Amino acid sequence: MAIGSEAEARSFAETRRTLLDALDRTEHEAHEQAAELVNQAERRAREITLKADQNAALLHFANGATGLL
């Protein structure tokens, strides 16, 4: 009987370790994906800000140029 219990305990421990390893990998991948999403969002925000600044400068120039006419 003890041999079967030892085999079951080993099997349980191996299964537990496998599941914990899978959880660790999944957590690591989730962190990497989240970091990439943040980087993409920051990059997009910079693009939007730059475009808005360019449009504001064009509007300012256009308004100034019309005032000169």
OpenMM code with the backbone's topology and positions (N, CA, C; nanometers):
from openmm import Vec3, app, unit

residues = "MET ALA ILE GLY SER GLU ALA GLU ALA ARG SER PHE ALA GLU THR ARG ARG THR LEU LEU ASP ALA LEU ASP ARG THR GLU HIS GLU ALA HIS GLU GLN ALA ALA GLU LEU VAL ASN GLN ALA GLU ARG ARG ALA ARG GLU ILE THR LEU LYS ALA ASP GLN ASN ALA ALA LEU LEU HIS PHE ALA ASN GLY ALA THR GLY LEU LEU".split()
positions = [
    Vec3(0.0810, -0.1198, 0.0000),
    Vec3(0.0000, 0.0000, 0.0000),
    Vec3(0.0856, 0.1266, 0.0000),
    Vec3(0.1930, 0.1260, 0.0736),
    Vec3(0.2770, 0.2443, 0.0841),
    Vec3(0.3380, 0.2792, -0.0513),
    Vec3(0.3679, 0.1777, -0.1306),
    Vec3(0.4285, 0.2031, -0.2612),
    Vec3(0.3305, 0.2789, -0.3499),
    Vec3(0.2057, 0.2400, -0.3506),
    Vec3(0.1048, 0.3094, -0.4293),
    Vec3(0.0865, 0.4522, -0.3822),
    Vec3(0.0881, 0.4742, -0.2536),
    Vec3(0.0740, 0.6080, -0.1990),
    Vec3(0.1924, 0.6956, -0.2363),
    Vec3(0.3119, 0.6359, -0.2353),
    Vec3(0.4309, 0.7117, -0.2744),
    Vec3(0.4242, 0.7493, -0.4217),
    Vec3(0.3790, 0.6592, -0.5043),
    Vec3(0.3663, 0.6867, -0.6484),
    Vec3(0.2619, 0.7946, -0.6716),
    Vec3(0.1529, 0.7887, -0.5995),
    Vec3(0.0486, 0.8908, -0.6116),
    Vec3(0.0998, 1.0271, -0.5660),
    Vec3(0.1763, 1.0269, -0.4570),
    Vec3(0.2323, 1.1525, -0.4060),
    Vec3(0.3302, 1.2120, -0.5061),
    Vec3(0.4139, 1.1259, -0.5661),
    Vec3(0.5083, 1.1734, -0.6683),
    Vec3(0.4335, 1.2282, -0.7892),
    Vec3(0.3317, 1.1558, -0.8325),
    Vec3(0.2522, 1.1988, -0.9472),
    Vec3(0.1844, 1.3327, -0.9182),
    Vec3(0.1306, 1.3452, -0.7993),
    Vec3(0.0661, 1.4700, -0.7595),
    Vec3(0.1675, 1.5846, -0.7601),
    Vec3(0.2854, 1.5593, -0.7039),
    Vec3(0.3898, 1.6622, -0.6968),
    Vec3(0.4356, 1.7021, -0.8373),
    Vec3(0.4512, 1.6049, -0.9254),
    Vec3(0.4925, 1.6350, -1.0627),
    Vec3(0.3852, 1.7155, -1.1356),
    Vec3(0.2602, 1.6762, -1.1178),
    Vec3(0.1496, 1.7489, -1.1806),
    Vec3(0.1421, 1.8907, -1.1269),
    Vec3(0.1567, 1.9037, -0.9960),
    Vec3(0.1544, 2.0362, -0.9332),
    Vec3(0.2658, 2.1232, -0.9881),
    Vec3(0.3862, 2.0672, -0.9987),
    Vec3(0.5015, 2.1426, -1.0498),
    Vec3(0.4777, 2.1852, -1.1947),
    Vec3(0.4224, 2.0948, -1.2752),
    Vec3(0.3921, 2.1259, -1.4150),
    Vec3(0.2918, 2.2400, -1.4238),
    Vec3(0.1886, 2.2338, -1.3424),
    Vec3(0.0878, 2.3398, -1.3428),
    Vec3(0.1450, 2.4726, -1.2947),
    Vec3(0.2291, 2.4695, -1.1924),
    Vec3(0.2916, 2.5934, -1.1440),
    Vec3(0.3852, 2.6530, -1.2489),
    Vec3(0.4584, 2.5660, -1.3195),
    Vec3(0.5455, 2.6144, -1.4272),
    Vec3(0.4634, 2.6789, -1.5387),
    Vec3(0.3530, 2.6163, -1.5746),
    Vec3(0.2657, 2.6718, -1.6785),
    Vec3(0.2082, 2.8055, -1.6331),
    Vec3(0.1707, 2.8149, -1.5083),
    Vec3(0.1190, 2.9403, -1.4540),
    Vec3(0.2256, 3.0494, -1.4579),
    Vec3(0.3471, 3.0149, -1.4197),
    Vec3(0.4578, 3.1115, -1.4246),
    Vec3(0.4816, 3.1609, -1.5672),
    Vec3(0.4819, 3.0689, -1.6641),
    Vec3(0.5024, 3.1078, -1.8040),
    Vec3(0.3891, 3.1988, -1.8522),
    Vec3(0.2676, 3.1627, -1.8171),
    Vec3(0.1515, 3.2420, -1.8577),
    Vec3(0.1573, 3.3814, -1.7978),
    Vec3(0.1945, 3.3897, -1.6714),
    Vec3(0.2064, 3.5199, -1.6049),
    Vec3(0.3153, 3.6042, -1.6702),
    Vec3(0.4282, 3.5424, -1.7003),
    Vec3(0.5388, 3.6134, -1.7651),
    Vec3(0.4955, 3.6659, -1.9025),
    Vec3(0.4275, 3.5820, -1.9796),
    Vec3(0.3794, 3.6236, -2.1122),
    Vec3(0.2781, 3.7363, -2.1001),
    Vec3(0.1918, 3.7307, -2.0008),
    Vec3(0.0921, 3.8357, -1.9806),
    Vec3(0.1598, 3.9683, -1.9477),
    Vec3(0.2631, 3.9640, -1.8651),
    Vec3(0.3375, 4.0864, -1.8327),
    Vec3(0.4053, 4.1438, -1.9566),
    Vec3(0.4639, 4.0559, -2.0380),
    Vec3(0.5290, 4.1020, -2.1605),
    Vec3(0.4273, 4.1647, -2.2558),
    Vec3(0.3112, 4.1026, -2.2700),
    Vec3(0.2078, 4.1564, -2.3580),
    Vec3(0.1563, 4.2902, -2.3065),
    Vec3(0.1396, 4.3003, -2.1752),
    Vec3(0.0929, 4.4267, -2.1167),
    Vec3(0.1952, 4.5369, -2.1401),
    Vec3(0.3220, 4.5053, -2.1234),
    Vec3(0.4268, 4.6051, -2.1461),
    Vec3(0.4267, 4.6499, -2.2915),
    Vec3(0.4075, 4.5580, -2.3839),
    Vec3(0.4032, 4.5929, -2.5259),
    Vec3(0.2812, 4.6797, -2.5562),
    Vec3(0.1676, 4.6490, -2.4967),
    Vec3(0.0482, 4.7319, -2.5164),
    Vec3(0.0695, 4.8736, -2.4646),
    Vec3(0.1347, 4.8850, -2.3506),
    Vec3(0.1643, 5.0177, -2.2952),
    Vec3(0.2578, 5.0928, -2.3894),
    Vec3(0.3598, 5.0248, -2.4402),
    Vec3(0.4522, 5.0892, -2.5341),
    Vec3(0.3794, 5.1361, -2.6591),
    Vec3(0.2907, 5.0520, -2.7119),
    Vec3(0.2142, 5.0896, -2.8308),
    Vec3(0.1245, 5.2094, -2.8023),
    Vec3(0.0600, 5.2102, -2.6873),
    Vec3(-0.0284, 5.3215, -2.6510),
    Vec3(0.0509, 5.4506, -2.6343),
    Vec3(0.1667, 5.4421, -2.5720),
    Vec3(0.2503, 5.5611, -2.5552),
    Vec3(0.2984, 5.6135, -2.6897),
    Vec3(0.3377, 5.5216, -2.7775),
    Vec3(0.3821, 5.5610, -2.9113),
    Vec3(0.2678, 5.6293, -2.9878),
    Vec3(0.1486, 5.5723, -2.9798),
    Vec3(0.0321, 5.6294, -3.0477),
    Vec3(-0.0026, 5.7655, -2.9887),
    Vec3(0.0063, 5.7804, -2.8583),
    Vec3(-0.0221, 5.9093, -2.7947),
    Vec3(0.0764, 6.0155, -2.8422),
    Vec3(0.2036, 5.9765, -2.8554),
    Vec3(0.3031, 6.0718, -2.9076),
    Vec3(0.2706, 6.1113, -3.0512),
    Vec3(0.2287, 6.0151, -3.1330),
    Vec3(0.1920, 6.0445, -3.2718),
    Vec3(0.0739, 6.1408, -3.2778),
    Vec3(-0.0256, 6.1160, -3.1951),
    Vec3(-0.1449, 6.2019, -3.1925),
    Vec3(-0.1073, 6.3430, -3.1478),
    Vec3(-0.0246, 6.3516, -3.0443),
    Vec3(0.0187, 6.4824, -2.9945),
    Vec3(0.0969, 6.5577, -3.1014),
    Vec3(0.1874, 6.4873, -3.1687),
    Vec3(0.2659, 6.5503, -3.2748),
    Vec3(0.1747, 6.5998, -3.3871),
    Vec3(0.0792, 6.5174, -3.4278),
    Vec3(-0.0134, 6.5563, -3.5344),
    Vec3(-0.0965, 6.6768, -3.4909),
    Vec3(-0.1424, 6.6776, -3.3672),
    Vec3(-0.2216, 6.7904, -3.3165),
    Vec3(-0.1371, 6.9175, -3.3141),
    Vec3(-0.0129, 6.9048, -3.2721),
    Vec3(0.0766, 7.0217, -3.2713),
    Vec3(0.1001, 7.0733, -3.4129),
    Vec3(0.1183, 6.9815, -3.5072),
    Vec3(0.1385, 7.0219, -3.6469),
    Vec3(0.0134, 7.0926, -3.7009),
    Vec3(-0.1029, 7.0366, -3.6714),
    Vec3(-0.2273, 7.0981, -3.7174),
    Vec3(-0.2469, 7.2357, -3.6536),
    Vec3(-0.2144, 7.2491, -3.5270),
    Vec3(-0.2268, 7.3782, -3.4591),
    Vec3(-0.1337, 7.4805, -3.5224),
    Vec3(-0.0118, 7.4376, -3.5555),
    Vec3(0.0837, 7.5280, -3.6184),
    Vec3(0.0337, 7.5712, -3.7561),
    Vec3(-0.0226, 7.4775, -3.8313),
    Vec3(-0.0771, 7.5109, -3.9634),
    Vec3(-0.1938, 7.6086, -3.9520),
    Vec3(-0.2811, 7.5848, -3.8545),
    Vec3(-0.3942, 7.6753, -3.8339),
    Vec3(-0.3461, 7.8137, -3.7935),
    Vec3(-0.2472, 7.8155, -3.7065),
    Vec3(-0.1921, 7.9437, -3.6622),
    Vec3(-0.1320, 8.0187, -3.7809),
    Vec3(-0.0568, 7.9451, -3.8644),
    Vec3(0.0041, 8.0069, -3.9820),
    Vec3(-0.1043, 8.0558, -4.0778),
    Vec3(-0.2064, 7.9723, -4.1006),
    Vec3(-0.3135, 8.0083, -4.1923),
    Vec3(-0.3884, 8.1314, -4.1416),
    Vec3(-0.4151, 8.1377, -4.0125),
    Vec3(-0.4835, 8.2539, -3.9559),
    Vec3(-0.3968, 8.3784, -3.9633),
    Vec3(-0.2690, 8.3601, -3.9395),
    Vec3(-0.1771, 8.4736, -3.9479),
    Vec3(-0.1627, 8.5216, -4.0914),
    Vec3(-0.1565, 8.4269, -4.1828),
    Vec3(-0.1410, 8.4631, -4.3243),
    Vec3(-0.2650, 8.5342, -4.3745),
    Vec3(-0.3846, 8.4912, -4.3332),
    Vec3(-0.5067, 8.5584, -4.3788),
    Vec3(-0.5163, 8.6965, -4.3194),
    Vec3(-0.4646, 8.7121, -4.1980),
    Vec3(-0.4686, 8.8450, -4.1369),
    Vec3(-0.3801, 8.9430, -4.2091),
    Vec3(-0.2803, 8.8937, -4.2790),
    Vec3(-0.1879, 8.9807, -4.3495),
    Vec3(-0.2454, 9.0291, -4.4826),
    Vec3(-0.3414, 8.9570, -4.5365),
    Vec3(-0.3979, 8.9921, -4.6671),
    Vec3(-0.4926, 9.1077, -4.6609),
] * unit.nanometer
topology = app.Topology()
chain = topology.addChain("A")
for resn in residues:
    res = topology.addResidue(resn, chain)
    for name in ("N", "CA", "C"):
        topology.addAtom(name, app.Element.getBySymbol(name[0]), res)
